[in-house]
Amino acid sequence: MKTTHFVLSALAGLALLVTACSPQAAATTAPPTMAATEPPAVVPVTGEAIVNLGENDSLGSFLVDDKGMTLYLFTKDSTNTSACYDKCAVAWPPLLTTGNAVAGDGVDASLLGTTTRTDGTTQVTYNGWPLYYYEKDKAPGDVVGQNVGDVWFVVSPAGEMIGTAPTEAPATEAPATELPAAPAGPATVSLGENDTLGSFLVDDKGMTLYLFTKDTPNTTVCYDKCATAWPPLLTNGEPLAGEGVDASLLGTTNRTDGTIQVTYNGWPLYYYEKDQAPGDVVGQDVGGVWYVVSAAGEQVTTP
């Protein structure tokens, strides 16, 4: 019996020793440093920004970043000082850098500089102009932000703003967004909607209508280049209210060229030239002055 007890005790001790020395025991617990290898959710700017040149047939050569995304200037900025913060900077993110910006082919390195923003980040400048992206540009070469609000422009290699060149399409070829200069009858105002903005005013074809916060009640200040980008909703006769539209809020105002523009709750109504299809709302919150219009006749802000 003593011999049996001794053998069993020895075997038990050997089993404990083998278990303690086994490499599998350590493998059940992950090393605490593994999580550190995962990248952060938001990658900060960690290097020098590169400014290159892009081009298209309408605008010629203009500044882009190293991925080909278009860069813009803001005419309300002053030399080496940005005036674009808060909501403006959400729509127009600054081109940031952690060192001196680098000039690509065709870019004048002597015109590159930086400015310190109020949050301590460093923004690239060119010829004194702080540079920005536009949130609605989705791919390299997009220039959706060109001439937005008549204050945002692409930037030439010389560091000057580039105005929008006139379209050279044949006179017989009408653009997709062409609107009748002289309506044959009364305009109809209806309601459209989307998940983000809710219900808003549209015309009888579903094209979005906008108000301009610089207008005064029943008086437009949008003419010339402004009216090219933001064509007025014209009518020949009293405008008609579609379903959900308050007919008592509809009215008209006489423009300086003698045409009659539709108003709603005193706001002159406009299209946006960059809206291409019914339901498009590319003009929403452009320049912080253009907004879609609610059924109550108020500006609808983006949530």
ChimeraX attribute file (.defattr): number of C-alpha atoms within 10 A of each C-alpha:
attribute: neighborCount
match mode: 1-to-1
recipient: residues
	/A:1	6
	/A:2	6
	/A:3	7
	/A:4	9
	/A:5	9
	/A:6	11
	/A:7	12
	/A:8	11
	/A:9	11
	/A:10	11
	/A:11	11
	/A:12	11
	/A:13	11
	/A:14	11
	/A:15	11
	/A:16	10
	/A:17	11
	/A:18	10
	/A:19	11
	/A:20	11
	/A:21	10
	/A:22	10
	/A:23	10
	/A:24	10
	/A:25	10
	/A:26	11
	/A:27	9
	/A:28	8
	/A:29	8
	/A:30	9
	/A:31	9
	/A:32	7
	/A:33	7
	/A:34	8
	/A:35	9
	/A:36	8
	/A:37	7
	/A:38	7
	/A:39	8
	/A:40	8
	/A:41	6
	/A:42	6
	/A:43	7
	/A:44	10
	/A:45	14
	/A:46	10
	/A:47	12
	/A:48	14
	/A:49	20
	/A:50	18
	/A:51	29
	/A:52	24
	/A:53	23
	/A:54	22
	/A:55	15
	/A:56	11
	/A:57	7
	/A:58	12
	/A:59	18
	/A:60	12
	/A:61	18
	/A:62	26
	/A:63	27
	/A:64	25
	/A:65	19
	/A:66	17
	/A:67	12
	/A:68	17
	/A:69	21
	/A:70	31
	/A:71	30
	/A:72	29
	/A:73	28
	/A:74	23
	/A:75	15
	/A:76	12
	/A:77	15
	/A:78	12
	/A:79	13
	/A:80	18
	/A:81	17
	/A:82	24
	/A:83	14
	/A:84	19
	/A:85	15
	/A:86	10
	/A:87	11
	/A:88	15
	/A:89	16
	/A:90	13
	/A:91	20
	/A:92	24
	/A:93	19
	/A:94	26
	/A:95	22
	/A:96	25
	/A:97	21
	/A:98	16
	/A:99	16
	/A:100	16
	/A:101	22
	/A:102	18
	/A:103	19
	/A:104	16
	/A:105	9
	/A:106	15
	/A:107	21
	/A:108	17
	/A:109	15
	/A:110	9
	/A:111	15
	/A:112	20
	/A:113	20
	/A:114	24
	/A:115	20
	/A:116	14
	/A:117	16
	/A:118	9
	/A:119	7
	/A:120	8
	/A:121	14
	/A:122	20
	/A:123	26
	/A:124	28
	/A:125	25
	/A:126	27
	/A:127	18
	/A:128	20
	/A:129	27
	/A:130	29
	/A:131	27
	/A:132	27
	/A:133	23
	/A:134	22
	/A:135	13
	/A:136	13
	/A:137	14
	/A:138	12
	/A:139	11
	/A:140	14
	/A:141	17
	/A:142	15
	/A:143	21
	/A:144	15
	/A:145	23
	/A:146	23
	/A:147	21
	/A:148	16
	/A:149	18
	/A:150	15
	/A:151	16
	/A:152	23
	/A:153	24
	/A:154	27
	/A:155	27
	/A:156	21
	/A:157	19
	/A:158	14
	/A:159	20
	/A:160	16
	/A:161	21
	/A:162	20
	/A:163	16
	/A:164	13
	/A:165	10
	/A:166	8
	/A:167	8
	/A:168	7
	/A:169	9
	/A:170	7
	/A:171	7
	/A:172	6
	/A:173	7
	/A:174	10
	/A:175	12
	/A:176	10
	/A:177	14
	/A:178	10
	/A:179	15
	/A:180	11
	/A:181	12
	/A:182	11
	/A:183	15
	/A:184	10
	/A:185	12
	/A:186	14
	/A:187	20
	/A:188	18
	/A:189	29
	/A:190	24
	/A:191	23
	/A:192	22
	/A:193	15
	/A:194	11
	/A:195	6
	/A:196	9
	/A:197	17
	/A:198	12
	/A:199	19
	/A:200	26
	/A:201	27
	/A:202	26
	/A:203	19
	/A:204	17
	/A:205	12
	/A:206	17
	/A:207	22
	/A:208	31
	/A:209	30
	/A:210	29
	/A:211	28
	/A:212	23
	/A:213	16
	/A:214	12
	/A:215	15
	/A:216	12
	/A:217	14
	/A:218	18
	/A:219	17
	/A:220	23
	/A:221	15
	/A:222	19
	/A:223	15
	/A:224	10
	/A:225	12
	/A:226	15
	/A:227	16
	/A:228	13
	/A:229	20
	/A:230	24
	/A:231	23
	/A:232	28
	/A:233	25
	/A:234	27
	/A:235	23
	/A:236	15
	/A:237	14
	/A:238	15
	/A:239	21
	/A:240	19
	/A:241	19
	/A:242	16
	/A:243	10
	/A:244	15
	/A:245	22
	/A:246	17
	/A:247	15
	/A:248	9
	/A:249	15
	/A:250	20
	/A:251	19
	/A:252	22
	/A:253	20
	/A:254	14
	/A:255	16
	/A:256	10
	/A:257	7
	/A:258	8
	/A:259	16
	/A:260	21
	/A:261	24
	/A:262	28
	/A:263	25
	/A:264	27
	/A:265	18
	/A:266	20
	/A:267	27
	/A:268	29
	/A:269	27
	/A:270	26
	/A:271	25
	/A:272	23
	/A:273	18
	/A:274	15
	/A:275	16
	/A:276	16
	/A:277	13
	/A:278	14
	/A:279	17
	/A:280	15
	/A:281	21
	/A:282	15
	/A:283	23
	/A:284	23
	/A:285	21
	/A:286	16
	/A:287	18
	/A:288	14
	/A:289	16
	/A:290	23
	/A:291	24
	/A:292	27
	/A:293	27
	/A:294	21
	/A:295	19
	/A:296	16
	/A:297	20
	/A:298	16
	/A:299	21
	/A:300	21
	/A:301	15
	/A:302	11
	/A:303	5
